[in-house]
Amino acid sequence: MDSELGKQIREQMGAGQPLNSEQSVKLVLQRVQKADCQLNGFVLEDFPRTQEEATLLARKSLIPHNVFYIDHPLENSFTRVANSEEFGHDRRVFAQRVKNHVETVRDVISFYQDHF
């Protein structure tokens, strides 16, 4: 990330500030325009995360050929992270993160279903 955008992002993240949707999309667009992505294709995992990001990508003509979402019972997710320190074994924290993710990803799925 030697670009001006990369420098801005590095400073912002160094200050503990999250990226906004426009920055995230610009970063993705820069990456997918590189030769290896153009030649071999690419997969965006867990992106776009919001309808705003999906809309910004579409405005820049980056529309995925396929979108898929794997849905599985929340209890399975609890089991998988039971030994993880990431959530401090606090099921409430994990459940809230999953709930937030599910709510935003539904909007993304609806966006692609409605527009493409």
C-alpha positions, 0 to 999 in steps of 0.5 A: 500500500504505497499509494496515497490511499494506502498511506491514509489508510495506514495512518487512520488504522494506526489511530484506531479508526475504522475504514469508511465504505468509500475507502474500503471500496477504493482499496478493493478496486485498486487491488482487483485492477492489478494484473494477477486479478485481471488474468486469474480472477478473484474472490471477495470474501466477506465483502461487500459487508454493507449495502452501501459498499455493494452500491459503491462497487456497482457504481464502479461497475464491479458486479460479482458474477456469483454471490453466495452465503453460507447459513448455518445454525448459530450454535455451530458457530458457538461450538467452533469458537468455544476454544478461541480467546478472540471473544473471551468465551463470552457468548453474548459478544459473539452472538451480537457480532453474528446478529449484526453481521446477519442483519447487514448481509441480508441487505447486501443479498437483497441488493444483488437479488433486486438489481442483478 
